[in-house]
Amino acid sequence: MQPRVHSAPYSPRLMAAVFCLMLLGPIAHAADPVRNGEQQLAAAEAAMNVGEDRKAESLLSAVPPSSLSLPQMARAQLLRAEISLKRGMPMAALRALPSGSDHVPLYGERIEALRAEALFQLGDAVAATRSLVQRERFLQGDAEAIADNRERIWQGLIRAPLTRDDAAKIAVQDAISRGWLDLALQRQLGAAARYDTWTRQYPHHPATPRVAALSRVQSAASVASPVAGITPAMTATTMTTTLSSPPAISSPRGSGGGVALLVPLTGPLAGTGEAVLAGAMAAAGTGSVDLRHYDAGATPDQALVAYQQALADNPAVIIGPLQREAVAAIARLGTPTVPVVALNALDDDAVAPANFLQFGLAPEDEARAAAEQAVARNLRRAIALVPSSDWGRRVFAAFATRLRDLGGAVTASDTFQSGTVDPSKLIKRLLGLEASEARHKALTTVLGRDTEFDGRRRGDVDFIFLAAKPSDSRVILPQLRFFRAGNLPIYSTSLIYEGHGIDWGSMQVCDMPWMLDTNGPWVAARTAAVQQQTDAMRSYPRLVALGADGWRLANQIREQRGLGAARIDGATGALTVGGSGRVSRSLSCAAPHSALKQALDAIPATTAALPASD
């Protein structure tokens, strides 16, 4: 999902005219109702283009329906739908849209795009897919637009998983829509998917290029599904089990077996591996469980060698590896003979084998926590500012999707290039101050004289989501305060937390309990870790927590307690395991503090261990 800012595609002269209408609407209305209908509609579109949905709604309500042609009526309906979606009201958006798009082909692609967005928000992935398939008819052979439309279909299906209730609806769809939906179902089946069957059933389907990536990581042999209760024979018409069941984790080879840990202990990543090892050893304590560590090196090949060495020692559970590429290399081997708790995640389009958990410190967890915590405080409208990088896009997508799911909306967003010296223009645009200046210029033109100008930032915002590293935050935060956004709460990811010399103000950082606790159970554990593993805690404190929680997950599997829907209150967050084998972290957001730095600066003489796993 690409962050974007609404920018008006009008010339300066037209913009001046439009804003004059916004200021002098009652006078213009008296002159020519028919011409004013188009002018009011254009003014409403311009207002929406700069994020002023309330002004757009007001202008739109003043448009006489009798003054609009059929295409103009479609524009008004589109505008009402956009306003509803922006406010998190997908059902109202559907009611506002034309029932069909063929009678207004000029706006057909926009109608179907908005319809699909509303349907995805409502969880109706089947109807949303059908709308986007219909939309392709209006793209007139534009290869880039068609590719973007197909990406919308796939990403929508990933965000809105299908359930058994969708089976009957899928069966009656057209062949193209049904192909997309059946492929999404196969993806949800994980390692039990039958992509060869799908390819034979849907030759030359537009989703075919995705099959290679989906099947690349799948074992050639017939393996058990990673989702309990789903078998390879299941299709859209035979699906009888919910697709959100816990993953199938086999019983360890023997009760009381040891745990193997694969982390880099030599090479450029040795420091990260040592931090994970420190956390795992501290959490294991001095109990009877044998924790053996293996050097996974710096490459996937080295990790595979360590993996085979660990298997030869017959462990009950394997933790690791840590690097994303190494995790993918082991997943490609197929279903492991003992449970694996990988310390990173596979790519979104990769299928994990059975017996394989993915547990990592994904920044998307922090972004989702920001949305959850804001909505809990009744803050529902956000503006977002993220880096123009793949990391920034991922974080923004997670934040915006979660906020939308909770009934909120991102009213505007933009990206910045890390290292930008002067972001003032970007921030003015994001806060709507450029629009305020344009209105002032329009008024000056009408009156023929200068007037006092008091710029006002946009009013349709409750909080700011900022994902930035410390060096960028030192530039961005003062600019936000300067441009009258200092009273808005700011939510950020842990990336910002490393910095010193930042005026936090109303900042809320979304991070793990290990870093945020000031009086909870992790304070003593964090202090003890500083005493025992000073270097690791100074350089990689979160990886120490990752190692500790990796042990907790592995030990619960080792003791054959299973995971199911259980929640583990860990150092990295409240952990739950989803149907894909991914471990989700529920996090909190709090004002940042310097307790860790103070502990590192003044290490006590006494030592203690991290709390051992139950």
Secondary structure by P-SEA (a helix, b strand, c coil): cccccccccccaaaaaaaaaaaaaaaaaaaccaaaaaaaaaaaaaaaaaacaaaaaaaaaaacccccccaaaaaaaaaaaaaaaaaaccaaaaaaaccccccccccaaaaaaaaaaaaaaaacaaaaaaaaaaaaccccccaaaaaaaaaaaaaaaaaaccccccaaaaaaaccaaaaaaaaaaaaaaacccccaaaaaaaccccccccccccccccccccccccccccccccccccccccccccccccccccccbbbbbbbccccccaaaaaaaaaaaaaaaaccccbbbbbbcccccaaaaaaaaaaaaaaccccccccccaaaaaaaaacccccccccccccccccccccccbbbbcccaaaaaaaaaaaaaaaccccbbbbbcccaaaaaaaaaaaaaaaaaccccccccccccccccaaaaaaaaaaaaaaaaaaaaaaaaacccccccccccccccbbbbbccaaaaaacaaaaaaaccccbbbbbcccccccccccccbbbbbcccccccccccaaaaaaaaaacccccccccaaaaaaaaaaaaaaaaaaaccccccccccccccccccccccbbbbbbccccccaaaaaaaaccccccccccccc
